[in-house]
Amino acid sequence: MHRTAITLLALLAAGSPVLAQDAPEGACSKPDSIGVRGNVRIPESVIRGYAALTPGVQLSFRDVQRSIKAVFATGQYDDVKVVCAQAGGKNVLVVEVKERPVLQSFKVIGVDRH
C-alpha cells in the first residue's frame, strides 16, 4: 500500500484532519460530499462507484482502505489518494487519481506480407 494511504488511514483513525487544509478536527470522518480529482478518461461517476464512499456516513479507516484498494484493483491508476478538503463551508472527501497512460499509437517495422 502506498505511504500516503497509510498516513491517511492513521489520521482518519485518530480523528485528526485527513490531509486537510483548514478543516476542523475530524471533519472528513463524516464527509458532506465525495469528490474526484485527476481523472481524464474515466468519468467521475465511475470512480465514485469503485470507491463506494457515501457522504454523510461515518467512515472508518477500513472504509477508506477498501475504497483505495477497490479503485487500484481496476488497473486503471498509477496512484490513488484520499484527501480531505473544504469547499463552500462543506467537508469534501476527495479521491485523487493518477490515470495510467494508454497506448496512443504503434508502428510495425519488419517483414512485408505478399
VEXTORTOR-452653 format. One record per residue: residue number from 1; x, y, z of N, C-alpha, C in turn; residue in three letters. Coordinates in Angstrom, 3 decimals. Each point is the difference from the previous one (the first is absolute). Layout:
+-----+----------+----------+----------+----------+----------+----------+----------+----------+----------+---------+
! num !     n_px !     n_py !     n_pz !    ca_px !    ca_py !    ca_pz !     c_px !     c_py !     c_pz ! residuo !
+-----+----------+----------+----------+----------+----------+----------+----------+----------+----------+---------+
! NUM !        X !        Y !        Z !        X !        Y !        Z !        X !        Y !        Z !     ALA !
...
+-----+----------+----------+----------+----------+----------+----------+----------+----------+----------+---------+
This chain:
+-----+----------+----------+----------+----------+----------+----------+----------+----------+----------+---------+
! num !     n_px !     n_py !     n_pz !    ca_px !    ca_py !    ca_pz !     c_px !     c_py !     c_pz ! residuo !
+-----+----------+----------+----------+----------+----------+----------+----------+----------+----------+---------+
!   1 !    0.848 !   -1.165 !    0.000 !   -0.848 !    1.165 !    0.000 !    0.897 !    1.233 !    0.000 !     MET !
!   2 !   -0.446 !    1.035 !   -0.619 !    0.786 !    1.223 !   -0.082 !    0.101 !    0.675 !    1.361 !     HIS !
!   3 !    1.101 !    0.678 !    0.233 !    0.250 !    0.682 !    1.264 !   -1.078 !    1.041 !    0.281 !     ARG !
!   4 !   -0.472 !    0.708 !   -1.038 !   -1.035 !    1.011 !    0.173 !   -1.282 !   -0.631 !    0.527 !     THR !
!   5 !   -0.361 !   -1.145 !   -0.534 !   -1.217 !   -0.676 !    0.440 !    0.116 !   -0.418 !    1.457 !     ALA !
!   6 !    1.165 !   -0.486 !    0.400 !    0.210 !   -0.411 !    1.380 !   -0.094 !    1.207 !    0.924 !     ILE !
!   7 !    0.588 !    1.128 !   -0.413 !   -0.085 !    1.221 !    0.791 !   -1.447 !    0.432 !    0.145 !     THR !
!   8 !   -0.749 !   -0.053 !   -1.091 !   -1.405 !    0.368 !    0.028 !   -0.769 !   -0.869 !    0.976 !     LEU !
!   9 !    0.243 !   -1.291 !   -0.051 !   -0.712 !   -0.922 !    0.873 !    0.302 !    0.286 !    1.463 !     LEU !
!  10 !    1.247 !    0.275 !    0.306 !    0.378 !    0.298 !    1.378 !   -0.662 !    1.293 !    0.480 !     ALA !
!  11 !   -0.041 !    1.016 !   -0.851 !   -0.618 !    1.262 !    0.383 !   -1.504 !   -0.132 !    0.169 !     LEU !
!  12 !   -0.637 !   -0.753 !   -0.882 !   -1.441 !   -0.193 !    0.101 !   -0.349 !   -0.762 !    1.275 !     LEU !
!  13 !    0.775 !   -1.017 !    0.300 !   -0.252 !   -0.801 !    1.197 !    0.197 !    0.829 !    1.274 !     ALA !
!  14 !    0.925 !    0.939 !   -0.051 !    0.284 !    0.825 !    1.167 !   -0.995 !    1.148 !    0.150 !     ALA !
!  15 !   -0.869 !    0.194 !   -0.992 !   -0.965 !    1.087 !    0.077 !    0.603 !    1.343 !   -0.354 !     GLY !
!  16 !    1.175 !    0.011 !   -0.598 !    0.662 !    1.232 !   -0.402 !   -0.444 !    0.376 !   -1.402 !     SER !
!  17 !    0.249 !    1.244 !   -0.395 !   -0.307 !    0.365 !   -1.375 !    0.785 !   -0.868 !   -0.966 !     PRO !
!  18 !   -0.646 !   -0.442 !   -1.055 !    0.610 !   -0.894 !   -0.958 !    0.660 !    0.829 !   -1.090 !     VAL !
!  19 !    1.296 !    0.216 !    0.124 !    0.722 !    0.802 !   -0.967 !   -0.791 !    1.256 !   -0.347 !     LEU !
!  20 !   -0.512 !    0.661 !    0.999 !   -0.929 !    1.102 !   -0.214 !    0.694 !    1.341 !   -0.056 !     ALA !
!  21 !   -0.664 !    0.914 !   -0.675 !    0.425 !    1.380 !   -0.014 !   -1.090 !    0.791 !    0.713 !     GLN !
!  22 !    0.286 !    0.465 !    1.201 !   -0.934 !    0.776 !    0.806 !   -1.302 !   -0.727 !    0.305 !     ASP !
!  23 !    0.018 !   -1.306 !    0.063 !   -1.204 !   -0.760 !    0.348 !   -0.025 !   -0.217 !    1.504 !     ALA !
!  24 !   -1.174 !    0.083 !    0.622 !   -0.073 !   -0.225 !    1.435 !    0.313 !   -1.440 !    0.379 !     PRO !
!  25 !    0.244 !   -0.218 !    1.265 !    0.359 !   -1.305 !    0.542 !   -0.975 !   -1.091 !   -0.444 !     GLU !
!  26 !    0.503 !   -1.080 !   -0.610 !   -0.822 !   -1.136 !   -0.396 !   -1.017 !    0.300 !   -1.089 !     GLY !
!  27 !    0.199 !    1.062 !   -0.749 !   -0.994 !    0.477 !   -0.956 !   -0.395 !   -1.037 !   -1.034 !     ALA !
!  28 !    0.924 !   -0.757 !   -0.495 !   -0.315 !   -0.923 !   -1.096 !   -0.302 !   -1.416 !    0.466 !     CYS !
!  29 !   -0.118 !   -0.195 !    1.300 !   -0.422 !   -1.323 !    0.447 !   -1.489 !   -0.199 !   -0.305 !     SER !
!  30 !   -0.715 !    1.102 !   -0.236 !   -1.405 !   -0.037 !   -0.442 !   -0.163 !    1.114 !   -1.046 !     LYS !
!  31 !    0.469 !   -0.244 !   -1.244 !    0.049 !    1.061 !   -1.011 !   -1.382 !    0.417 !   -0.498 !     PRO !
!  32 !   -0.098 !    1.278 !   -0.401 !   -1.232 !    0.519 !   -0.586 !   -0.169 !   -0.476 !   -1.436 !     ASP !
!  33 !    1.111 !   -0.187 !   -0.691 !   -0.067 !   -0.502 !   -1.376 !    1.302 !   -0.703 !   -0.372 !     SER !
!  34 !   -0.063 !   -0.719 !   -1.123 !    1.154 !   -0.740 !   -0.514 !    0.321 !    0.575 !   -1.368 !     ILE !
!  35 !    1.268 !    0.346 !   -0.209 !    0.429 !    0.545 !   -1.287 !    1.079 !   -0.866 !   -0.625 !     GLY !
!  36 !    0.285 !    0.291 !   -1.253 !    1.052 !   -0.714 !   -0.728 !    0.854 !    1.035 !   -0.710 !     VAL !
!  37 !    1.319 !   -0.220 !    0.014 !    0.916 !    0.934 !   -0.653 !    1.068 !   -0.798 !   -0.729 !     ARG !
!  38 !    0.415 !    0.475 !   -1.160 !    1.102 !   -0.611 !   -0.748 !   -0.439 !   -0.934 !   -1.107 !     GLY !
!  39 !   -1.288 !   -0.238 !   -0.115 !   -0.478 !   -0.916 !   -1.036 !   -0.052 !    0.707 !   -1.357 !     ASN !
!  40 !    0.313 !   -0.751 !   -1.052 !   -0.064 !    0.521 !   -1.368 !   -0.895 !   -0.897 !   -0.842 !     VAL !
!  41 !    0.343 !   -1.283 !   -0.067 !   -0.752 !   -0.953 !   -0.830 !   -1.218 !   -0.579 !    0.706 !     ARG !
!  42 !    0.132 !   -0.270 !    1.263 !   -1.051 !   -0.683 !    0.754 !   -0.918 !    1.048 !    0.633 !     ILE !
!  43 !   -1.317 !   -0.087 !   -0.227 !   -0.922 !    0.981 !    0.575 !    0.003 !   -0.018 !    1.529 !     PRO !
!  44 !   -0.264 !    1.147 !    0.576 !   -0.034 !    0.153 !    1.459 !   -0.993 !   -0.965 !    0.635 !     GLU !
!  45 !   -1.141 !   -0.185 !   -0.621 !   -1.028 !   -0.883 !    0.570 !    0.479 !   -1.447 !    0.088 !     SER !
!  46 !    0.813 !   -0.425 !   -0.957 !    0.529 !   -1.365 !    0.010 !    0.999 !   -0.169 !    1.150 !     VAL !
!  47 !    0.861 !    0.988 !    0.189 !    0.987 !   -0.060 !    1.079 !   -0.709 !    0.017 !    1.358 !     ILE !
!  48 !   -1.036 !    0.809 !    0.125 !   -0.780 !    0.014 !    1.244 !   -0.624 !   -1.366 !    0.264 !     ARG !
!  49 !   -0.442 !   -0.643 !   -1.064 !   -0.564 !   -1.344 !    0.143 !    1.028 !   -0.997 !    0.498 !     GLY !
!  50 !    1.213 !    0.069 !   -0.565 !    1.086 !   -0.878 !    0.472 !    0.297 !    0.274 !    1.471 !     TYR !
!  51 !    0.081 !    1.280 !    0.371 !    0.385 !    0.391 !    1.355 !   -1.059 !   -0.387 !    1.031 !     ALA !
!  52 !   -1.258 !    0.041 !   -0.383 !   -1.119 !   -0.396 !    0.874 !    0.018 !    0.708 !    1.353 !     ALA !
!  53 !    0.295 !    1.293 !   -0.015 !   -0.062 !    0.813 !    1.218 !   -1.299 !    0.793 !   -0.034 !     LEU !
!  54 !   -0.664 !    0.106 !    1.147 !   -1.298 !    0.669 !    0.063 !    0.096 !    1.261 !    0.840 !     THR !
!  55 !   -0.423 !    1.137 !   -0.562 !    0.006 !    1.232 !    0.792 !   -0.978 !   -0.092 !    1.166 !     PRO !
!  56 !    0.370 !    0.660 !    1.105 !   -0.870 !    0.043 !    1.162 !    0.050 !   -1.230 !    0.878 !     GLY !
!  57 !    0.804 !   -0.972 !   -0.374 !    0.124 !   -1.241 !    0.764 !    1.352 !   -0.006 !    0.714 !     VAL !
!  58 !    0.018 !   -0.409 !    1.260 !    1.236 !   -0.087 !    0.774 !    0.945 !   -1.006 !   -0.655 !     GLN !
!  59 !    1.224 !    0.425 !   -0.291 !    0.990 !   -0.863 !   -0.644 !    1.038 !   -0.472 !    0.996 !     LEU !
!  60 !    0.479 !   -1.203 !   -0.219 !    1.110 !   -0.522 !    0.790 !    1.203 !   -0.134 !   -0.924 !     SER !
!  61 !    1.153 !   -0.286 !    0.572 !    1.184 !   -0.180 !   -0.826 !   -0.185 !   -1.186 !   -0.933 !     PHE !
!  62 !   -0.762 !   -0.996 !    0.414 !   -0.241 !   -1.171 !   -0.858 !   -0.821 !    0.372 !   -1.230 !     ARG !
!  63 !   -0.958 !    0.905 !    0.159 !   -0.791 !    0.466 !   -1.144 !    0.891 !    0.678 !   -1.035 !     ASP !
!  64 !    0.892 !    0.845 !    0.485 !    0.906 !    0.714 !   -0.907 !    0.981 !   -0.981 !   -0.633 !     VAL !
!  65 !    0.500 !   -0.942 !    0.775 !    0.927 !   -1.005 !   -0.517 !   -0.663 !   -0.828 !   -1.098 !     GLN !
!  66 !   -1.236 !   -0.458 !    0.236 !   -0.737 !   -0.768 !   -1.013 !   -0.209 !    0.823 !   -1.260 !     ARG !
!  67 !   -0.291 !    1.264 !    0.182 !   -0.229 !    0.892 !   -1.129 !    1.246 !    0.130 !   -0.873 !     SER !
!  68 !    1.129 !    0.245 !    0.635 !    1.256 !    0.138 !   -0.740 !    0.333 !   -1.296 !   -0.726 !     ILE !
!  69 !   -0.145 !   -1.126 !    0.686 !    0.280 !   -1.304 !   -0.623 !   -0.918 !   -0.264 !   -1.185 !     LYS !
!  70 !   -1.269 !    0.355 !    0.129 !   -0.963 !   -0.232 !   -1.081 !    0.343 !    0.823 !   -1.242 !     ALA !
!  71 !    0.398 !    1.236 !    0.203 !    0.367 !    0.852 !   -1.140 !    1.277 !   -0.536 !   -0.646 !     VAL !
!  72 !    0.994 !   -0.380 !    0.805 !    1.233 !   -0.585 !   -0.544 !   -0.269 !   -1.293 !   -0.757 !     PHE !
!  73 !   -0.928 !   -0.797 !    0.483 !   -0.286 !   -1.309 !   -0.594 !   -0.496 !    0.097 !   -1.436 !     ALA !
!  74 !   -0.457 !    1.151 !   -0.414 !   -0.466 !    0.165 !   -1.381 !    1.154 !   -0.054 !   -0.991 !     THR !
!  75 !    1.220 !    0.254 !    0.473 !    1.163 !   -0.012 !   -0.882 !    0.136 !    1.250 !   -0.857 !     GLY !
!  76 !   -0.816 !    1.005 !    0.259 !   -0.002 !    1.222 !   -0.820 !    0.880 !    1.122 !    0.562 !     GLN !
!  77 !    0.536 !   -0.188 !    1.220 !    0.649 !    1.113 !    0.689 !    1.390 !   -0.354 !    0.513 !     TYR !
!  78 !    0.907 !    0.980 !   -0.104 !    1.343 !   -0.133 !    0.558 !    0.025 !    0.415 !    1.467 !     ASP !
!  79 !   -0.880 !    0.911 !    0.382 !   -0.020 !    0.486 !    1.374 !   -1.431 !    0.366 !    0.385 !     ASP !
!  80 !   -0.353 !   -0.260 !    1.234 !   -1.315 !    0.350 !    0.544 !    0.227 !    0.553 !    1.396 !     VAL !
!  81 !   -0.575 !    1.173 !    0.273 !    0.068 !    0.613 !    1.322 !   -1.409 !    0.412 !    0.396 !     LYS !
!  82 !   -0.243 !    0.050 !    1.278 !   -1.243 !    0.537 !    0.518 !    0.383 !    1.129 !    0.943 !     VAL !
!  83 !   -0.480 !    1.211 !   -0.300 !    0.348 !    1.182 !    0.795 !   -1.266 !    0.741 !    0.420 !     VAL !
!  84 !    0.142 !    0.795 !    1.033 !   -1.102 !    0.800 !    0.505 !    0.197 !    1.445 !   -0.432 !     CYS !
!  85 !   -1.065 !    0.624 !   -0.458 !    0.063 !    1.406 !   -0.406 !   -1.284 !    0.680 !    0.437 !     ALA !
!  86 !    0.029 !    1.327 !    0.030 !   -1.207 !    0.765 !    0.280 !   -0.351 !    0.813 !   -1.229 !     GLN !
!  87 !   -1.267 !   -0.016 !   -0.353 !   -0.496 !    0.767 !   -1.136 !   -1.357 !    0.565 !    0.368 !     ALA !
!  88 !   -0.107 !    1.300 !    0.003 !   -1.269 !    0.637 !    0.321 !   -0.508 !   -0.326 !    1.390 !     GLY !
!  89 !    0.898 !   -0.141 !    0.954 !   -0.386 !   -0.319 !    1.368 !   -0.362 !   -1.466 !    0.216 !     GLY !
!  90 !    0.161 !   -0.818 !   -1.003 !   -0.310 !   -1.427 !    0.085 !    1.302 !   -0.799 !    0.049 !     LYS !
!  91 !   -0.038 !   -1.152 !    0.667 !    1.148 !   -0.909 !    0.050 !   -0.137 !   -0.996 !   -1.137 !     ASN !
!  92 !    1.000 !   -0.023 !   -0.862 !   -0.032 !   -0.852 !   -1.183 !    1.135 !   -1.013 !    0.086 !     VAL !
!  93 !   -0.339 !   -1.262 !   -0.109 !    0.995 !   -1.059 !   -0.076 !    0.285 !   -0.205 !   -1.480 !     LEU !
!  94 !    1.240 !    0.247 !   -0.405 !    0.356 !   -0.013 !   -1.419 !    0.850 !   -1.226 !   -0.312 !     VAL !
!  95 !   -0.420 !   -0.755 !   -1.012 !    0.770 !   -1.126 !   -0.505 !    0.861 !    0.557 !   -1.140 !     VAL !
!  96 !    1.309 !    0.083 !    0.243 !    0.925 !    0.502 !   -1.021 !    0.624 !   -1.187 !   -0.716 !     GLU !
!  97 !   -0.077 !    0.002 !   -1.323 !    0.547 !   -1.095 !   -0.791 !    1.008 !    0.518 !   -1.008 !     VAL !
!  98 !    0.936 !   -0.866 !   -0.329 !    0.935 !    0.255 !   -1.094 !   -0.188 !   -1.173 !   -0.963 !     LYS !
!  99 !   -0.618 !    0.291 !   -1.137 !   -0.310 !   -1.056 !   -0.949 !    1.266 !   -0.530 !   -0.667 !     GLU !
! 100 !   -0.012 !   -1.297 !   -0.282 !    1.109 !   -0.615 !   -0.727 !   -0.062 !    0.444 !   -1.454 !     ARG !
! 101 !    1.160 !    0.192 !   -0.602 !   -0.015 !    0.375 !   -1.417 !   -0.499 !   -1.161 !   -0.857 !     PRO !
! 102 !   -0.600 !    0.340 !   -1.113 !   -0.468 !   -1.019 !   -0.938 !    0.815 !    0.107 !   -1.277 !     VAL !
! 103 !    0.050 !   -1.083 !   -0.725 !    0.708 !   -0.035 !   -1.264 !   -0.726 !    0.897 !   -0.984 !     LEU !
! 104 !    0.724 !    0.982 !   -0.570 !   -0.632 !    0.936 !   -0.919 !    0.215 !   -0.388 !   -1.453 !     GLN !
! 105 !    1.117 !   -0.645 !   -0.296 !    0.239 !   -0.451 !   -1.369 !    1.113 !   -1.043 !    0.017 !     SER !
! 106 !    0.116 !   -0.729 !   -1.106 !    1.085 !   -0.948 !   -0.135 !    0.359 !   -0.101 !   -1.477 !     PHE !
! 107 !    1.189 !   -0.491 !   -0.247 !    0.488 !   -0.120 !   -1.363 !    0.723 !   -1.330 !   -0.106 !     LYS !
! 108 !   -0.332 !   -0.777 !   -1.024 !    0.646 !   -1.288 !   -0.224 !    1.011 !    0.172 !   -1.113 !     VAL !
! 109 !    1.234 !   -0.352 !    0.300 !    1.063 !    0.055 !   -0.998 !    0.545 !   -1.419 !   -0.131 !     ILE !
! 110 !   -0.009 !   -0.504 !   -1.202 !    0.484 !   -1.360 !   -0.155 !   -0.419 !   -0.578 !   -1.340 !     GLY !
! 111 !   -0.274 !   -1.282 !    0.024 !   -0.283 !   -0.759 !   -1.195 !   -1.310 !    0.479 !   -0.653 !     VAL !
! 112 !    0.068 !    0.167 !   -1.363 !   -1.207 !    0.341 !   -0.760 !   -0.730 !   -1.277 !   -0.339 !     ASP !
! 113 !   -1.297 !    0.082 !   -0.031 !   -0.820 !   -1.144 !   -0.346 !   -0.446 !    0.139 !   -1.452 !     ARG !
! 114 !    0.132 !   -1.086 !   -0.811 !   -0.386 !    0.058 !   -1.421 !   -1.202 !   -0.801 !   -0.260 !     HIS !
+-----+----------+----------+----------+----------+----------+----------+----------+----------+----------+---------+
